[in-house]
Amino acid sequence: MASVEARDLTGRAATRRFLLLVLVLLASCTSLISRTVLTVDATVALPRCVRSSGVDPDAPAWRIGLAVRFHQDVVGCRSDAAEGAVYIALLYTAAVVATALTLYWWLPRWKRRGGRLPEVPGADGTTVRRLMLDEAHRQEGRPDRPDQGAAPAGPGREDTTGRTGTEADRGTAGRTGAGDGTAGRTGTGADGGIPDSLPAHLALLVRRAGLSRAPDFVVRPGALSAGAVAFGRARRYTVCLHAGLLARRTTDPRRFEAVVLHELAHIRNRDVDLAYLTVALWRTFLAMVLIPCLGIHGLLVVQDQMLGSGRLYWEGATPGPGELVLGVALVAQTHLVRADILRHRELVADHDAVACGADPEVWSVQRPPARGGGWALAAARRAARPLRTHPSWSQRYESLIRPPAVDRGGTKTQFMLFLGAHVTLIHCVVSWLRLGAVPARTVLSLAYLAVPLIVATGSAVRPRKAKRPTGRPQGDPTGPVVPTAPGAGRAHLIGPAPAVPAHPSGPGIRRGSRTVRAFWLGLCVLPALYVYKPLSGLAEPTGTMDEVFAPSWSLPPFQSPRSDPGTRARVAAWYDDGGREILRRHEAQLSWNPAKDMSDGAEDEFLRHCGVMRRTLSDGLELPPYPDPYGEESLRALLTSFAEGNRLVCVPEDERAAESQLPAALWHMRAADALAQLRKLDPGTD
């Protein structure tokens, strides 16, 4: 398999998985903030709203719960609170994004604060760029300086050969030593030796990496290891060289070049932007959203469950373990996705470094000796592997010299993380639907816009059952493979490298045909989602037969009220003070046939009946408690069944479903049975 194909398989779907992670974090941010705001608002506004609606705040818990869900005045208060929560959530999410971008912009300055990372003398970006142009002019047989007779061949300006300066740089990048079998072995210049000065050596490596803009080079004096790190922001990148690496430039030039080319590959592939954007967004989300929200919910749960505060909450805003589970899932998912992306981008940078002239044997000598310890330690190391942001040296070397012979698709870890992100997004959609402040059609329409990204990502990370063969030469399934990028660093293994690059753009992120197919598949699925609305069932649950015939809701056998005069007098007063009239109104509404109005197209009549039913239920919730325990159970069954049936019937026209009519009819039948029991208890009936 060609080396460029190996790098593409190694770094598959990194950008899409990063975008999906960002989408999950932003969706979770809006969901957590809106729910937390609604929960906190309920601790103050809900008791006041219940009292103002006429419902007795000392009534039984079931009646308070029904009032919160179905009383018109209380539902109106909740709608106002939910609308405010939506505005706060959107504004707060925008503030989180702005803070994350500010942090991303500021992190590189923080790393270089107080002169902790001094610049490499003569290796600032401007000087390295000038040295790059001088070297390009010298190899083209032109004067070293632009002011010595020739115009500079910068980006967008043609040189005497008719190519732009960037193309001229790429044309010579990595060709040093090509043809004599020394390409990339030591990173030599045109004369076959190592550049004397460090700035010239760095300029040569920048040109070979194909960068049009040289980064700044700084040094960490206290780091004695032979390593480096790239950081920065868009078009303002910095490569920090450890002091131990600089000391090895002349004694071990292959190691020096491999490390620098690896970091320059990160810059070219935009891995620095991806990594630092992820870090900035995650830290901001953790500090501004996750920790405060989980802290508030945890405090309320402790007060309610352990201290017995007995607070009332809006429907869908009761604190519970759901937020804790979501928080733990987000922490684990974010770390695992970020670590997986960074591990594979490290392997891609290794491939690009070798393609630009690094020697793969540098990776070989870094491999640690085989470690013992038995199967337990080996299993622990394998379990900890998904948590690491860098692959092991053995994995990196094997990826370079023995890339996979077949395309196996994504890994199982990637696919499981993709499914976790999918479940999290569905949870956020359900949370917004239950919030009720935004029309369900709007929420679902926004959710469908993410389908192309989800389909494209899922197609890339899905493990393949039928392995797709790659371009590995037949007859040698395990040996070294022929590189196809310019200046390939495996020339010491296979001879001179071909002068024609595998793809004109050189090392970097490409979009393969599989990505394009998956993206277009997602776009084709999108119109069907808007037509058939497969998620519309999430907007309003329809209930189940188990709920309708739940044993806890079954009516007890009929019992006459207590025979003592006091109870009989209180029961008679309950009916005379409005109970009889409320029961009559419920009986009139239960005789209504909503299916007839829907079939006749009488939408105005349908909406009028729904309004009357809601008002009737609200007035029933304001009744005083029934004086007799059996009558109280019958009243509870009447109001609860009437409310649940109305919930299934009185929905917007575009959300009505035929399958909800049967459960609604069963709820109303049960309400009619409870009403008949209450009629028997009325001492004023004949």
N, C-alpha and C positions, 0 to 999 in steps of 0.2 A: 504494500500500500504506500502511496506517495506520502511524503511527510506532511504536505499541506492537508491531505485528507485526514491524516491522523490528528492534526491539531484541530480540525473542524469537528471531528467526533469527540475529542476531549473537551472542547469548550462549548458543547451544544447548549443552545437555549439560555445562555447566561443572562443576556439582556432581558429576555422575556420573563425569566424567573425573578429577576430583580424587579421588573415592573409589577409583576404579580405580588411580590412581597410588599412593595410600596402601596399597592391597591388594598391589600389586606390591612396594613397599618392604618391607612386613612379611613377605611370603612369602619374598622374597630374603634377608631378615635371618635367618629361621629356617634356610633352606637353607645359607647361607654359614657360619653359626656352627656348626651341627651337623657339617657336613663338615670344617671346620677343627679342631674339637675331636677328631673321629675321626682325622684325619690326625696331629695332634700326639700323641694317645694311642698311635698305632701305632708311633711312633719309640721308645717306652719299653716298652710292654706286649707288643707282638707278638713280638719275639725271645724274651722270657721264656716266653710262652705256647707257642711252637713247641717250645722245648726241653722244657718240662714235658709236652707231649703225646706225646713219644717219637719225633718226627720229627727226623732228623739236620739240624741247622741248616746243615751244610756240603754238604747234598745238592744236586743240580742245581736250577736255577731253576724248571724246569717242575714239579718235585715240590713245592717250597716253595709255588709258586702254587696247585697243587691242594690242598695242605694248608690254606692260608688260606681257600680257598673251600668245601672239602668235609669236612675232618677234623672229626669231632664235637667233640673237645675245643677245637680252635682256633676253630671256628664258635661254640661256647659262649662263648669269651672275647670274640669279636667282638660277640655279642649283648649281653653285659654292657656293653661299651664303647659300643655304639650306644644302649643305653638311657640310659646316663649322658649321652651327647651330646644326646639329646632333651631331658632335663630341663634341662641347661645352656642349650640353645638357647631353650627356652620362657622360662626365667627371665631370660635375657639380653635377649630380645626385650621382655619386660615392663619391664625396666630401661630399654631404649631408648625405649619409649613414655613412661614416667614422666619420663625426662630431657627428651624433646621437649616434653611438656606444661609442665614446669618452665621450659624455655627460652622457650616461647611466652608464659608468664605473666610472665617476667622481662624480656623484650626491651624492652617499652615503658618500664619503669623505667630501663633502661640508657640509652635514648635521652635521657631527661630528667635524667640524673645530674648532680650538681654545679651545678644551676641553669643548664645550658647553653642551655636553651630556656625563657626566662622567660614567664610567662603574659601574655596581652594584658590590660592594665588593664581591670578591670570586665567581662571576657569569660570568666570561669570558668563551668563548667557550671551552677552554681546560679543565678548572676546572669542568664545567658542564658535559663534556664528561666523565671525570674520575669518577665523582659521579654516572653517569648513569651506568658505568661498575661495580662500587662497589655494587650498588643496585641490578644489575642483578646477580652478583656472590653471594650475600648474600641470594637472594631468591632461588637460585639453590643449596644452602647449601655448597658453596665453599668459600675459603678465600676472604676477602674483597679486597686485593691487588694482582695483578698478580705475584708479587715477593714472595708471601707467599706460593707457591707450585703449582699453576696452571697457565697455559698459558692463556693470555687474549683471549676472544672470540670476537675479532673485526670483521669487515666486511671481509668476504672471508676466515676466519679461523674457523675451527670447534671447538666446545666445547665438553665436556665429554658426552653430550647427543646426539652428532651426528649432531646438528643443527649449522648453522652459527651464529655468534654473532648478526647479524641483525635480523635473524629469532627468536633468543631467546628473543631479546628485544621486537619484535612485539608480541611474544606469551604471554608475561607478560603485554604488554601495555594495560591499561584499565581494567585489571582483579582484581585490588585491591578492596577488598570488595565484589567481585562477589560471589553470593551464599547466602548472608545474606540480600540482598535487599538494600544495601547501596552503590552500585556501582555508582560512579560519583556524589554522593550527596554533598560531601565535598572534594573529591579528596584525600582521606586518603591514607596512606601508608599501608604496610603489617600489621602493628600492629594496624591499625584502627585509628590512630591519625594523626594530621597535622605535617609534618616535622618541627622540631624546627628552622632550619636555612633556610634562603631564598634560597641559592644555592641548597640545597638538595630538596627543594620544586620545584624549577624550573627544576632540573634534572628529577624529577619524572614526571612532566608535559611533558617534551620533550620526555621521553620514551613512555608515553601514547599516544602522538601524532604520534608516529611511525617514528620520524626523526632519520636518521642514523648519522647525523652531527648536533651538537648543535649550535645554533646561539649565537652571543654575546648579552648580556643583558646590556642595558644602562638605565639611568634614566634622565628624564627631571625635574629638581628641581623646576622650576617655574610653572609647570602644576599641579593644585590642583584637577583636575577632575580624576575620576576613569577610565581612559582609557589607551590605548596603541596603538602603530603603528609599523608595520614591514616595513623595507626598506632594501636595499642592492642590491647586484648583485649575479650572479651565484656562489653558494657555499660560499658566504661571506655575510651572512644575519645578520641583527641586529634587535632586538626587543627593542623598546624604551618604557619603563614603566613610566607612569606619577607618580609623587610623591604622588598624592592622592590615586592611586591604591595600592602602597606599604603600605601606612598607613592602608589600609583596609584588608591586608592579614590575619591578625589574627582575626579581628573583623567580617569580612564578607568574609570568604574563598571561598564561592561559587562564589561570584562576581569576586574575584581575578582569580580563576581557569578558569571561563568562558571566561574572557577577554584574558588571556594568551593562552588558547587552541585555541581560535578564530584566534589569530595572528599566532600561529604555524601552523594552518590549511592553512592559506594563503601561508606560506612558503612551506609547503609540496605540495600544489596544483600548485606551481609556479605562483601564482597570483602576487607576488612581481615583478618577471621578466616581466610578461605581462604588468603590470601597468607602470613600470618605462621605459620599452622600448617604450610604447605608448607615454608617456610624453616626452621622449627624442626626438623621431622622430617628434612629432607634434611641439615642440618648435623649433627644427632645421628647419623644413619645413616652419614654420611661419616666422622666422627671416631671413632665407637665400633665400626663394623662393617666398612665397605668398606676403609679404609686398613689397619687391623690384619690383616684376613684376607688381602688381597692381598700385604701385606708378608711374612706367614708363608709363604704358598704360593710366592712368588717366591724367598725364601731357600732353601726346601727344593729347589725346582727347580734353582737354581744349584748347590747342594751335590751333588745327585744326578747332574745331567747334565754339569756341568763339572768337578767335583772327584771324581766317582766314589765317593760314599759308599756306594752299594749298599744303601740301607735297604729294609726290608720294610714294606708298608702293608696295612691291611685292605682287603678287597674294596670297591671303590667309593670309596676314600679316597686314591688315588694323586694327588699334586699334578701339575697339568699346565696347559696353556694355557686350559682351559675356564673357570677362575675369572677369569683376566685378561680373556677375551672377555666374560664376564658383567659384570665390573666396568665395562669401557668402555661396554658397552651400557646399563647402568643410569645411568651419568653422562650419556650423550648423551640417553637417553630421558627422564630426569627433567628435564633442563634444557629440552628441546624441548617437553615437555608443559606444564611450568610456564609457559614463555614464551608458548605458544599460548593457554593459559587466560587469562593476564594481559592479553595483547593484546586478546582479545575482550571481557574485562570492562571494559577501558578504553573500548571502543566503546559498550558498554551504558551505562556511566556518562555518556558524552557524550549519548546519547539521553535519559537521565533528566534530566540537567542542562537540556537544551533544553526538555523537557516541563515542567520546573518554572520556566521563565522565562528561561533563558540565551539569548543571541543567537547564532545560528550563525555570524554574520559574524566573531565573535571567533576562531573556528577558521580562517576564511578568511585573515585577515591574518597568521596564524602560518605559513602555508605558505611554504617557502623558494622562491627563484627556481629555475627549471629549471637543472639542472646538466649540463654537458657531460662530455667525457672519453671519448667513444667507447663502442663496444659492450662492451669488456672491463670498464670500470668499471661500466657498467650491469649486466652479468652478475654482477659481484662484489657489487653492492648487492642484487640479487635473491637471491643465494645467502645473504647474511648476514641477510636479512629474517626467516627463522624463528628466529634466535637472539635477536632483540630482544624485550624485554618490553613495549615501547610501540610502537603503530603510528605511522606517519609522519603529519604534520599533513595532508597531502593525502588520505591514506586516511581520516582521521577526518572531514574536511570532506565528502568524497564520501559517506561512510556516512550523514551527517546529511541532506544535501539530495537525494541520489539513492540511496536504499536499493534493494536488488535487486528487480527486477520479477518474479522467479521464485524459488521455493524450490529451490535446487540441492543441498540436503542438506549434509553435511559437506564439508570440503576434503580434498584428497588427502593433505595432511600429517597431518591429524587421523586419517584412516583408516589410514595407514601406522603412526602411533604407536600406534593401537589394536591393530593386528596385532602390533606389537612387544611390547606389554604382554601380549597373549594368549600369544605364544611364551614369554615369560619365566615366566608362570604355569605353563605346561605343563612347562617345565624344572624349576621348583621341585617340582611334583607328582612328576615322575620321580625327582628327587633324594631325596624323602622315601620313595618306594617302594623305591628301591635301598638306602636306609639300613636297612630291614628291622626296625627296632625297634617300629614302629607297624603294626598290621594294615592290609593293603592296603584292606580294606573301609572302615576308619575314614578313611584318607587320601582315598580317592575320594569318600566321603560328604561330607567337608568341602569338597573341591574342587567338588562339584556345587552347594554352597550359593552359590557365586559366579556361577553361570550366569545368574540373573535380571539381575544388575548388568552382566554382559558382554553379554547380549543387548540390554538397553536402551541401553547405550552404543554398541554396534555399529550398532544401528538409527538412532541419532541422527547419528553421524558418517559413515555410509555415503553417498558421493556418489550423487545420483539420476541415473539415465539418462533418465527421463521427468521433465522439469522441471515442478514444480507451480506454476500461476499464482497470483499473490497479488492483493491488493485494490487494486492501482494503478489509478487512473482510466483508462478506455479513451481512446485518442486522444492521450494525452500520456505516452509511455513514458519520457521523460527529464526532464520538468519537475519542479518542486517538488511535494511531496505534502502533503495536508492532515493536520495533526497531530490526534490524538484525545485527547491527555492534557490535563489542565487547565493553563491559563496557558501555552500553547505559545509558545515563543520565536520562531516563524516568523511572528508576526502582521504584521511589517513586509513580509512577502512575500505573504500571502494574505488579510489582513484580520483581523477579530476572531476569536478562538478560541472554539470551542464551550464552553459551561459544563459539559457532562456529560462526566465522565472516561470513558476507554475501558474501564477495569476498576476496580471499587470499591476495590481495595487500593492503587491508585496505582502509582508506579514501584516496581519490585522484581522478584524472581525469581518466575516462574510456571511451572507444570507444564502443558504443552500436551497436547492429545489424543494426539499422536504418542508422547509420552513414556509416557503411561498405557497405550497399546496395547502398546508394547514391553515395559513392565514386566510386564503381565499375560501376555504371550506367554512371557516367561522363567519366570514362575511355573507356567504350563501345561506347559512343557517339563521342569520339574524332576522330577515324578513319573516320567516316561518314562525319564529318566536313571537313576533308582534301580532301575527294572525291567530295562532292557536293558543297563546298565553299558557304555557305549561305550568308556570308558577302561580297562576291565579288562585289556586287552592290554598296557598299560604296566607292570602289576605284575610280570610274569614273562616275559621274552622267550622265545620258543619255538624260536629257532634257524631256520636256513634250510638248504636243500639244498646251497648253496655251502659252508656250514660243515661239513656231514656229509662231503662229497666233496672237501674242500679238498686240493690237491696236497701241501701241506706235511705233511699228516697221513697220506698214503698209506704203506702198509707196503712196505718194500723186499723184493726177492725173497728167498726162503728161503736162508739160509746156515748151514752147520754151524759149530759153535763151533771156535775155533782148536785145532789139533791138539797144541799143546805141553802137556806134562803139568801144568804149573802152572795154566793156564787151565781145563783139564778138572777139576782138583781143586777149584778155587774155584767153578766152576759146580755141581758135585755138592754142595759144602757149602752153597751158596745154597739149593738145593732141599731138602736135608735139614734145614736150620735154620729151616724154616717156610715156604719159598717154595711147596713142593708143596701144603701144606695151604691156603694162601691161594688158590692157583689153583683148588683143588677147590671151595672155598667160592664163588668167583666163578662157576665153571661151574654150580653148583647154583642160584645166584640168576638167572643168565641164562636158565635154563630156565623161570622163572616167567612166567606170562601174566597181567599186571595187568588187561587188558581183561575177563577172565573174572570176577575178583573184583568189578570195578566193575559189570559187568552183573548179577551175582548179588546185589548189594547187601551183600556181605560186607565192610563197612567196617573192622571190627576186624581181619580177616585181612589186608586191604590195608595198614593201618597197621603191622601186625606185620612184614610183608614189607619195607616201606620202612625200618623201624628196623634190620632185619637187613642190608639192603643198605648202609645208611650205616655200620654197624659194620664190615662186610666191607671197604668202601672205606677206612675209616680204618686198619684193620690193614694193608691193602696199602700204604698210604703210609708205614708205619713200617718196611717191609722195607729192608734194605741195598741199595745199588746193585747191579745185575746185573753180573757180572764181564765179560761180553762186550758189545761195542758193539751188535751186532745184537739181542741179547736185551734190552738196555736200551731200544732203540727199540720193540721189541714190548711191553715192559712199560709204556712211556709210552703207547702206543696203547691198551692194555688199560685202564689206570686212567683215562685221559682220557675215552675213549668210554663207559666204565661210569659215570663221574661225570656226564657230560653227559646220558646217557639217564635216569639217576635224577633229575636235576634237572627233567626234563620230566614224569616220571611221578609223582613223590612231591610233589604240591602239595596245598594244602587243597582240600576237596571243592567249595567254591563257586568255585574258580579253575580247575578242570579243564576242558580244552577238547578236543573230539574231534580237532581238527586237529593237536594236539601229539602224538598217538599214533604217527603215521607217522614223524616225525623221531626220536622216542624209539626206535622199533623199528629204524631204520637205525643209530642210534648203538650199540645193543646188538648188532646183526649185526656191526658192525665190531669191537666188543670180542670177540665170539666168534671172529672170524678171528685176532685177535692172540693170544687164549688158545690157539688151535690151534697157532700158531707156537711159543709157549712150551712147549707139551706136547711138540713134536717135539725141542726142545732138552734135555729132561729125560733125563739118562743113566740114570735108574732105571726108565724105561718100557721095556716089551718091544717 
